[in-house]
């Protein structure tokens, strides 16, 4: 089950956030070809299946579970899918200093 968040006065879940045009537009701005992962600093590989560990994803520096804004460009960094999955809802030094 997806985690639920308060946004714009209504409760939404993380799947709803990621399915919005706004999110997809921000994700394209943040995670572009040539991006380095904010956790391991290795290149992100594009063209892989969506859940491939080296494939692209976007991380919230301040996790949504801790009150991070899901649509704040300053709260988003490029990250490998695998690195993002292992990070979970933690605030890492690497992401926080990005």
Secondary structure as the mmCIF struct_conf table of DSSP 4:
data_model
#
loop_
_struct_conf.conf_type_id
_struct_conf.id
_struct_conf.beg_label_comp_id
_struct_conf.beg_label_asym_id
_struct_conf.beg_label_seq_id
_struct_conf.end_label_comp_id
_struct_conf.end_label_asym_id
_struct_conf.end_label_seq_id
HELX_LH_PP_P HELX_LH_PP_P1 UNK A 2 UNK A 3
STRN STRN1 UNK A 4 UNK A 7
TURN_TY1_P TURN_TY1_P1 UNK A 8 UNK A 9
STRN STRN2 UNK A 10 UNK A 13
HELX_RH_AL_P HELX_RH_AL_P1 UNK A 14 UNK A 18
TURN_TY1_P TURN_TY1_P2 UNK A 19 UNK A 19
BEND BEND1 UNK A 20 UNK A 20
HELX_RH_AL_P HELX_RH_AL_P2 UNK A 21 UNK A 30
BEND BEND2 UNK A 31 UNK A 31
TURN_TY1_P TURN_TY1_P3 UNK A 33 UNK A 34
HELX_LH_PP_P HELX_LH_PP_P2 UNK A 35 UNK A 35
STRN STRN3 UNK A 36 UNK A 36
HELX_LH_PP_P HELX_LH_PP_P3 UNK A 37 UNK A 37
TURN_TY1_P TURN_TY1_P4 UNK A 38 UNK A 40
HELX_LH_PP_P HELX_LH_PP_P4 UNK A 42 UNK A 42
STRN STRN4 UNK A 43 UNK A 43
HELX_LH_PP_P HELX_LH_PP_P5 UNK A 44 UNK A 46
BEND BEND3 UNK A 47 UNK A 48
TURN_TY1_P TURN_TY1_P5 UNK A 50 UNK A 51
TURN_TY1_P TURN_TY1_P6 UNK A 53 UNK A 54
BEND BEND4 UNK A 55 UNK A 55
STRN STRN5 UNK A 56 UNK A 60
BEND BEND5 UNK A 61 UNK A 62
HELX_RH_3T_P HELX_RH_3T_P1 UNK A 64 UNK A 66
TURN_TY1_P TURN_TY1_P7 UNK A 67 UNK A 67
TURN_TY1_P TURN_TY1_P8 UNK A 70 UNK A 71
HELX_RH_3T_P HELX_RH_3T_P2 UNK A 73 UNK A 75
STRN STRN6 UNK A 76 UNK A 80
HELX_RH_AL_P HELX_RH_AL_P3 UNK A 81 UNK A 87
TURN_TY1_P TURN_TY1_P9 UNK A 88 UNK A 89
HELX_RH_AL_P HELX_RH_AL_P4 UNK A 93 UNK A 97
#
